[in-house]
Amino acid sequence: MNIEKIKQAKTKYIGKNVIYFNEIDSTQTEAKRNVEKYSNGTVIIADMQTAGRGTHGRVWHTKTDNIAMTIILKPEININKLEGFTVAIAENIRQSIKELYGIELEIKLPNDLLLNKKKICGILTEVVTIKEILKEIFIGIGFNVNEKEFPSDISNIATSLYKETKQVYCREDIICKIVENIEQELEKRI
């Protein structure tokens, strides 16, 4: 993973601080565990997660060559300004892949993206509020980029860019485009 390339994303703050782990329990757990020491816009990335999770505590499988990341935001805004934010993130990820590769992903509301009717990306958004003011937002994104094989129990419902096209994709390019688009979305709301 080329962290310096990610820091070159055309953003003001998201991705300017990148924390990389070869292996971790979960980027989302790490973000929440140590939020005080991470600045606004920090992106935590791991090649492998041993306890990755999605919504409702579901397991998210993460091997190398995919994207497992969490974006930490500290916006100090009214919670109402982020109504529908997870769906907007899904739309921004969909747009990122279309802009980069011309591949059309389908959004399965509220937080999944599909390719050829199979799950390729999941989003887990968690917030901390104090009296309706958003103090922290944790945006977890799991994206199957270059995965060649999935466990048999999910192989009929999960896919990756590689499995569908037989091409290898640059994870850093995808991360850069996603953080650029998410920052633009957030700027519209604050």
Secondary structure by P-SEA (a helix, b strand, c coil): ccaaaaaaccccccccbbbbbcccccaaaaaaacccccccbbbbbbccccccccccbbbbbbccccccbbbbbbcccccccccaaaaaaaaaaaaaaaacccbbbbbcccbbbbccccccbbbbbbbccccccccbbbbbbbbbccccccccccccccccccccccccccaaaaaaaaaaaaaaaaaacc
